[in-house]
Amino acid sequence: MQPAKLGAALYAGWVALVITGIVGGLGLAFQQPWLFPSLGPTISIHTVTPNQEAARPWNTFVGHGIGAIAAFLSLAIFGALHAPSAMIGSQVGFARIAASALAVALTIEG
């Protein structure tokens, strides 16, 4: 690997480690699950391709906002809004599966 590419890879890895650690620490402090699956690709976009349009903070916040709204609406539509967390309950029923599928579809369309 070329020294410049190695340096860029080490930098991106270090920044991802620090950001994930900060977000995880905030989640721990506030007792909220702030480490979520789309955080990894978001951090990757911001560290590996920071000049791309997708890495703009506005796109990040609006994109995650759309995802949160789609998830909330989907859970409400399928009656799973007040169901126990799928991560705690160790059961994923039809309502959660349907809500997840709808939320992803709405997010892609958003």
Secondary structure as a PSIPRED ss2 file (coil, helix, strand):
# PSIPRED VFORMAT (PSIPRED V4.0)

   1 M C   1.000  0.000  0.000
   2 Q C   1.000  0.000  0.000
   3 P H   0.000  1.000  0.000
   4 A H   0.000  1.000  0.000
   5 K H   0.000  1.000  0.000
   6 L H   0.000  1.000  0.000
   7 G H   0.000  1.000  0.000
   8 A H   0.000  1.000  0.000
   9 A H   0.000  1.000  0.000
  10 L H   0.000  1.000  0.000
  11 Y H   0.000  1.000  0.000
  12 A H   0.000  1.000  0.000
  13 G H   0.000  1.000  0.000
  14 W H   0.000  1.000  0.000
  15 V H   0.000  1.000  0.000
  16 A H   0.000  1.000  0.000
  17 L H   0.000  1.000  0.000
  18 V H   0.000  1.000  0.000
  19 I H   0.000  1.000  0.000
  20 T H   0.000  1.000  0.000
  21 G H   0.000  1.000  0.000
  22 I H   0.000  1.000  0.000
  23 V H   0.000  1.000  0.000
  24 G H   0.000  1.000  0.000
  25 G H   0.000  1.000  0.000
  26 L H   0.000  1.000  0.000
  27 G H   0.000  1.000  0.000
  28 L H   0.000  1.000  0.000
  29 A H   0.000  1.000  0.000
  30 F H   0.000  1.000  0.000
  31 Q C   1.000  0.000  0.000
  32 Q C   1.000  0.000  0.000
  33 P C   1.000  0.000  0.000
  34 W C   1.000  0.000  0.000
  35 L C   1.000  0.000  0.000
  36 F C   1.000  0.000  0.000
  37 P C   1.000  0.000  0.000
  38 S C   1.000  0.000  0.000
  39 L H   0.000  1.000  0.000
  40 G H   0.000  1.000  0.000
  41 P H   0.000  1.000  0.000
  42 T H   0.000  1.000  0.000
  43 I H   0.000  1.000  0.000
  44 S H   0.000  1.000  0.000
  45 I H   0.000  1.000  0.000
  46 H H   0.000  1.000  0.000
  47 T H   0.000  1.000  0.000
  48 V H   0.000  1.000  0.000
  49 T C   1.000  0.000  0.000
  50 P C   1.000  0.000  0.000
  51 N C   1.000  0.000  0.000
  52 Q C   1.000  0.000  0.000
  53 E H   0.000  1.000  0.000
  54 A H   0.000  1.000  0.000
  55 A H   0.000  1.000  0.000
  56 R C   1.000  0.000  0.000
  57 P H   0.000  1.000  0.000
  58 W H   0.000  1.000  0.000
  59 N H   0.000  1.000  0.000
  60 T H   0.000  1.000  0.000
  61 F H   0.000  1.000  0.000
  62 V H   0.000  1.000  0.000
  63 G H   0.000  1.000  0.000
  64 H H   0.000  1.000  0.000
  65 G H   0.000  1.000  0.000
  66 I H   0.000  1.000  0.000
  67 G H   0.000  1.000  0.000
  68 A H   0.000  1.000  0.000
  69 I H   0.000  1.000  0.000
  70 A H   0.000  1.000  0.000
  71 A H   0.000  1.000  0.000
  72 F H   0.000  1.000  0.000
  73 L H   0.000  1.000  0.000
  74 S H   0.000  1.000  0.000
  75 L H   0.000  1.000  0.000
  76 A H   0.000  1.000  0.000
  77 I H   0.000  1.000  0.000
  78 F C   1.000  0.000  0.000
  79 G C   1.000  0.000  0.000
  80 A C   1.000  0.000  0.000
  81 L C   1.000  0.000  0.000
  82 H C   1.000  0.000  0.000
  83 A C   1.000  0.000  0.000
  84 P C   1.000  0.000  0.000
  85 S C   1.000  0.000  0.000
  86 A H   0.000  1.000  0.000
  87 M H   0.000  1.000  0.000
  88 I H   0.000  1.000  0.000
  89 G H   0.000  1.000  0.000
  90 S C   1.000  0.000  0.000
  91 Q C   1.000  0.000  0.000
  92 V C   1.000  0.000  0.000
  93 G C   1.000  0.000  0.000
  94 F H   0.000  1.000  0.000
  95 A H   0.000  1.000  0.000
  96 R H   0.000  1.000  0.000
  97 I H   0.000  1.000  0.000
  98 A H   0.000  1.000  0.000
  99 A H   0.000  1.000  0.000
 100 S H   0.000  1.000  0.000
 101 A H   0.000  1.000  0.000
 102 L H   0.000  1.000  0.000
 103 A H   0.000  1.000  0.000
 104 V H   0.000  1.000  0.000
 105 A H   0.000  1.000  0.000
 106 L H   0.000  1.000  0.000
 107 T H   0.000  1.000  0.000
 108 I H   0.000  1.000  0.000
 109 E H   0.000  1.000  0.000
 110 G C   1.000  0.000  0.000
